[in-house]
Amino acid sequence: MPLSRAGEPTAVGWPVWSVTDARPKLGDLVRGAADGQPVVLARRGRPVAELVGQAALGSTTTISAPAKSVPTQAPSRPTAAQAVAAPLGDLLDSLTAPAGSAASEVLVPTGLPGLDDLTAGGLRPGRLVVLTAPPGAGATTFALGMARAAVLADPARPVLVASGQLTRSDIMLRVLAAEADTDLHNLTAGTLSDADRQRVGEVAARLRTAPLHLADHLLTLEQVRTAAQAIDGLALVVLDPVSHFDLAAPVPPPVALRRLAREVNTAVLTVATTGTPGLDDLVVEADLALRLDRDALAVDLAALTVTHHRHGPTDTLRLVPDLARARLLPYSRETELAVLYRGVDPTAEATEDASGPQPPVELSESAPVAPATNTRAPGPENAPQAAEALVARVTDRDAAGQPVVGLPAPCVLCGQPTPYRAAGMPQHWDGVCTPGATLTAATSVGNDDQELAATPAAAAGGQPGPGRPVKERQDTSGLIARNVAAVLEDNGGDMDAALAALIKRAIPDGMALLNSTRVGSTYDFTNYVDTDAIPILKKPSRDGADLIWEGRPKWRNRIVESGPARTVTALDVNGAYLSALKTHLPIGAPRHSTDGAYDRKRSGVYLIDPPAWAHEDLPNPLGNREEPGPLWVTDPTLRLLIRLAGPKYGLCSPPRILESWTSGSSEALLERFRREMAAARDAAIEEGDRVTLEYVKAMYAKFVSTIGESSANREMRRPDWMHIIRSQAFANLWLKAWKAHQAGLTVVRMLGTDELHVIGDWRAVFTEGRKLTDMKLKTEYSIGSGGDS
């Protein structure tokens, strides 16, 4: 008699179980056989073993069932006759077969209810699925999530994951982190809390019998086929990325992949990076084509688009990247907020420097500005207002670009009074709250003599306001000091030898510090930008330069130099690049635009028609550029030009944007990284620790110089970040020159990003010292008639 599912009786009356189905229940089956309930174990439709009690051995009939009489969960390959042609009646029978019967297909759940709906229940045997994504978008995370959903389904679907980039151990850790809801970095480093360790142990016990097969050594499509055919009841094959496998075959690669799915009779999911050669042909051949992108409007979200579906509808699904836990989650407002604010410390000090919040950027009416709206999808109608405000991190602005203010009211994040608004709700500037701060007359707009009532949160010293979850972040303090102590010990206390060793390892140590400070952060950023897709960032040769313009001038005040002899003071900026790490950095892969609009919530590079500069006593914000015409500049340069074109300065006309490559941005991506180095630097200065001081300097200087197209830093390639940080350092220096000019000093020279030469009492304008907010005296010299030229 034909079998319809595992566990039904054979013609001789014994139930038959596939090896895959029997594995998690083997103990029960053995005990049942001992009690007189024998069963047959089958692999790929053929009996391979019998579980029989001693009492039943003498009274049973030996099974000699053919292969076709014992089907497994995944239907066996068709016979030669059936492969030539199938009668319509058989096909109609398979269409009307009840769920769970041998004729019905075994579907593979995707782990996303929305995608399961679009695919009418999941992936089907013999179908080819293609997932494309830019680097760093989470394609591997998505594919492993699909594999995890399949092997943990009821009943479990066996899965083969063949990876060309990750080791089997890497994959295992990602699956554990996602299923145990624990931080991948802590799991990898072995720094789990007791609660996390217990949870990981429980999940590991549950995954131990899951039919997930991991391979990191398969190089060819034929090897993948052989491995797949050896797995009983295989339901899904994942190739990640497909470009790492040799698809040599007498047919084109897309056809070879489709034949693999047909021959093994399983769903095949291929992962491909955007720009992979032959990708268009692969997408055309696929039954289902998916594209994963980080959301262009809400950078903490992702979009999964079904771009091609041979058997059903297409649509776009919103996902919440939880990359710290190696997973992508179905979108909901609660999930977004839980992931977005995991690890946010509401009692951390504000990111502004000692001068307070940055002033609003003035915009001329002629400068196009994107409307200041909350671009994330609205939540449920009954969502609390505090939750709505949490999503809007950028201060509301009017059509002229000025901040929207009102009567001071308790901030929805911290409870302290603030005149600013975000999504119409009271909130501190760009969501940055200072613990225990009180609103002063300087920050109150139009209400200087209004008495501010103390709120319960203020009385409590700035405790978090309603709706803001508190999560513990990893403590990275002392990492630099421990590195220095270890190297000093290795070199027997020889400071020169230790410093030389530390400078050699400054790049990997800096990346390790960066990665540790990013654990639990709001955003996970892309570590690689495809310069082939962004021509202006691509170097024409190894020693050539891309098309991005950085100011960094060697400017001289020719009027002063030709005048009478005068004494000039050369000042040095402390840690110029370290301070510049606080800048608006694009999070995802930049996208091209020609609409000429400027959105302060995005960052990147812009092709502008630069304004004329007619001030001989001040350096040009664009530096020494002699040739006319448009040029590509970075976000800090554009922000500076827009600021100087506003009514407060009135120094130039607004720049005109012609093109741009931008992404959603954040000013806090490197903030903890910067603070760790700044704290270590301050401590080293106070203690006279030359080794640590030079080590920290090497860390941030080499970090900035190697995050472009450099062979010295293979972990991160963000040439756009390198240009932006350098330009921010120059913009900071220019603003110091403006401050000196406004205070009555004569600006004589401005060199690079850290040197300012002035005439006058500079100590009345700047604080002398070695802190990041101080200036230090470099030298003094004479200039003018008979002086230095």
Secondary structure, DSSP 4 states (H G I P E B T S, - for coil): ----STT-B-TTS-BEEEHHHHGGGHHHHHHHHHTT--EEEEETTEEEEEE--GGGGGG-PPP---GGGS--SSPPPPPHHHHH---HHHHHHHHHPPTTSTTS---B--S-HHHHHHTTSSB-TT-EEEEEE-TTSSHHHHHHHHHHHHHTSSS---EEEEESSS-HHHHHHHHHHHHHT--HHHHHHT---HHHHHHHHHHHHHHTTS-EEEES---BHHHHHHHHHTSTT--EEEEESGGGSB---SS-HHHHHHHHHHHHTSEEEEEEETT-TTHHHHHHH-SEEEEEEE-SS-TT-EEEEEEEETTS---EEEEEEEGGGTEEEE--HHHHHHHHTTT--TTSPPSS-TT-SPPPPP--TTS-B------SPP--TT--HHHHHHH--SPPB-TTSPBPEEEEEE-TTT--EEEEEETTEE--GGG---TT----TTTSSS-TTPPPPPPHHHHTTS---TT----PPP--TTHHHHHHHHHHHHTTT-HHHHHHHHHHTHHHHHHHHHHHHHTT-S----SB--TTTSGGGS-SSTT---SB-----EEE-HHHHTSS-EEEEEEEETTHHHHHTSS-EE-S--EEE-S--B-TTEEEEEEEEPPP---TTS--TT-S--S-S-EEEEHHHHHHHHHHHSTTT--SPPPEEEEEEEEEEES-TTHHHHHHHHHHHHHHHHHT-HHHHHHHHHHHHHHHHHSSS-TT--S-B-HHHHHHHHHHHHHHHHHHHHHHHHTTPEEEEEETTTEEEEES-GGGTS-BSSSTT-EEEEEEEEESTTSB-
